[in-house]
Amino acid sequence: MITDLVTGCILQYLLMNYAMLLTYIVRVKEFLLGRSQRVRLNWQIYEEIGVISGVPQGSILGPVLFLACVNDIWRNTNSNIRLFTEYYITYRIITDRSDIAKLQTDLNGLREWVVEN
């Protein structure tokens, strides 16, 4: 999931680009940064470690931040694209070989967008 890969600093940058109030940006940053987790396996609790990226699973902010992160993904495709709460799909009606090539070009562009972002 893309929200598992983004850091608080990237999300803060995105939120600032959407002209959100500074108070909201600071609260989101505080929510994402400074978290830690530990694992329990067979009744043994392991050492707590800091979490440096991602959004807590099950949080209301997860889907909102995902949409903020991928809001411009459509710019890299000429195919249809649909954004959902925590994922996106891209598709094209295939009527001939050129449509297949166009879809592949769009998929390559989406891959480049993911690497850059």
N, C-alpha and C positions, 0 to 999 in steps of 0.2 A: 504494500500500500504506500502511496507517495507520501502520506503524512508521517509515515515511519522514517522517512529518509530526510526530511527537512529539519533544519535547526531553528531555534528561536530567533536567531539573528536574521535569517532569510525570511521567516514569517513576519518579523517586525518590519523589514524592508517592504514586503508586499502590502502590509496593512497601511504603511505610511503612503505608499503610492495610491491607495484608494481613499486618501484624504480622511482617514478616521481620526477621531479625537485622540489627542496624546494620552489622555487618561485610559482609554481602551487599549491602546498599544502597550502602555506600561503594565496594565493588568494581564494582558495576554502573555507578555514576556515573563512576568512573575509566575504565571501559571505553568509555563513551559520550562523555565530554567530552574536550576537548583533542586531538581527532583532526584530521588534515589530509589533503588529497588533491591530486593533480596529474593533468593529462591529457597524454597523448601522442597527437599526430595527425601522420601522415606523417613519423614519425621526429623530430618536434620536440616537446620536453618544455616544457610551459607552467608558469608560476609556481604554486607550492604555495599553497593557500588553506585556511583553517580550515573544518571541517564543524560546523555549529551544530545540526543535527537529524538524526534518522534512526538506524538501527541498521545496522552493517556487513552487507552481503549475505552470505549463506552462514554467518553465525554461528549457533551453537546458541541464543544468547539471543534472536534475532529472533522466533521463534515463541512463546517463553515470554512475552516482553514484549508481543507482540501480544495474546495471550490475557489478560494482566493489564489491558491497556488497554480491551479490549472486553468484559470479564467482566460488566459490568452493562448491556450494550446491550439485553438481553432485557426490561428494565423498561419500555422505550418501545414495546413491541409486544404485541398480543394474538394475532398470527399465530405460527406455528411458526418457530423460529429454531434454526439449527445453527451451532456454532462449529467451525472447522477450524484447522489449523495457522497459516495466514496469511490467512484470509478467512472470511466468514460468509455464510450464505444465509438468507433468510426466505421463507416460502411459506404459502399457505392454499388449501384445497380450495374451488373456486368452484362453488357450486350455484345461485346466483341473483345478481341485481344488488346486493343488500346485501353479499354477500361481496366483490364488487369494490370497493365503497366502503370496507369495513373494511380491505382490503389497502392501498388507497391511503392511508387514514388512518395505518396502521402505517408505510408507506414515508415519509410526511411526518414522522412522529415520529422515525424513524431518521435522516432528514436533519437534523432539529433536534439530535439527539444528536451527530451528527458535527460540526456547526458549534460546539456548546458544548464539545466535548471535543477 
